[in-house]
Amino acid sequence: MFRAGSFVATRIDPIDDAQVQPNGVDLTLGDVLEQREPGRVGVDGKSVGAREPVADDEGEFHLDRGGYILQYAETISIPDNHVGFLYPRSTLMRNSCMLNTAVWDAGYEGRGEGLLQVHHPIRLERGARVAQLVLAEAAHEDVYDGAYQGERTEDR
């Protein structure tokens, strides 16, 4: 069962009332990066290629066609017995953009990111609502304690 937006809001910081939706919470845009060097995903490990921030024009990013890493402004904490799913806000899709994300496991804490595919140039303002996090109840044996635990928080 998916949880109400009011429940999801208790797992996000900072939060504004306008972000709380009936079935989830909108996440806002923190920063935009471009990957400049290859990464690696292997059976014996992984690495993320070097990235550079995209220059903003007084808080607005002018993005041409291509792939970009969106970093969310909020810290997320996925509670035990839950799994998180992140979906793009429909306005991104209506503007020829798609946001790719992954499963957010129980126990994950951090300020995550997603891959924005831009198929037509767009301008995104820092702080704009770009995605919606929903939480579903889930059975599991362990909680997340991987390489991205605590990403972009004061602890890391």
N, C-alpha and C positions, 0 to 999 in steps of 0.2 A: 504494500500500500504506500502511495506517495503521501508525504506529509504536507500540511498546510504551510503557506508562506510565512505565517506568524511563527511557526516552529523553526523553519529554516533561518529566519532572521536572528534567532538566539545563537546561531553558530557563525555569525558574520560580524566583523568589526573593521572599520566603522560602518554604521548603517544609518540610512535616512528613511523616514516613513514612506517617501515616494518610491523607494526601491522594492518595498514589500508588495508582492502580487498574490493573488489567491492561491497559486500552487507553487510558488517559489520566490526567489529574491533576485532582483537584477544586480549584476556586477557592473562596475564602471571601469572605464579605461584609465589605466595609470600611465604606462609608457608603451611605445612602439619601437621594436628592434628589427634589424635586418641581419640575417645570418650571412657572414662573409667568408667562412671557411667550412670545409666538410666536417661533418660529425661522423660518428661510427656507432653501429649497433651490431654487436657480435655475441657469440655464445659465451664468451669469457669476459664480457664487460661492455661498456658503452661510454661515449663521450659526446658532448654537445659542442658543435663548431663555434668558433669565435663569432661574436655578435657586436653590432654597433647600434647605438641609439639613432633613430630617425629624427632629424631636426624638426622642431616644431616652430610654428609661426604664431607666437603669442598664445600658446596653449592649444593650437590647432595643427593637426598632422595632415599634410597633403600627400595622399598615397596614390601612386600610379599602379598600373597592373603589376601583379606579382604576389609573392608570399611574404607575410610579415608576422612577427611574434607580438601578440598583444599581451601585455602584463596587466593583470587586474589590480585595482587599488586596494581591495579589501583582503583582510586575512580571513581564511576559511578554516573551520575546524569540523571535520566530519565525525559525528558521534559514533560510538559503538552501536552495533546492530543496525547500521545504516550504510547506504552507498549513495554517492553523489553523481548526478548527471548534469552536464552543462550544455545548454542549447543557445544558439544565436537568437538575438532579438529579431523579430520579423523584418524590421526596417533595414537591417543589414542585407538580408536576402532580396528585399525589394529594390535595393541599390546595387545588385549584382555582386554581392560579397557573401562568402561562406566562412563560418568559423568552425574549425575542426578542434575537437577536444578529446579527452580520454576519460575513463572511469576514475572517479575520486573515491579511493578506498576508505573504509572505516579507519579512524586513527590518524588520517592525514591532517596536518596543520601547516599552513603556509599561505603565501600569496601566489597563486598559480598563474598559468599562462595558457594561451591557445594560439593556434595557427590561423591567421586571417588570409583567405584567398581573395584577392581583389581582381575582379574581371572587368571593371570599368572604374576609372579614377574616382576617388571619393575623398572627402575631408571629414576627419573625425576629431572631435574636440575632447581634450583631456577631461575626464569626469563624466563623459556621456555614458549612458547605459547601453552596453553592447551585448550582454549575455544574461541568461537566467539560470540560476542554480536551483535544481530540485533535489530533494532527498527522498529515498525510498527505504522502507524497512528491509533489512537483509540479514540472513543468518550467516555467520562466519566463525572460524576458529581462531584466527589471529587478527591483529590490526596492522596497519601500514607502518613500516619502519625502514623505508627505503632511502635512496639517495636524495630524493627531493623533499624529504621531511624537513619542515622548518624553512623552506626556500623563501628568500627575500624577507625574512623576519629579522628582528634584532638579534636572534640567537645565531643566525648564519649570515 
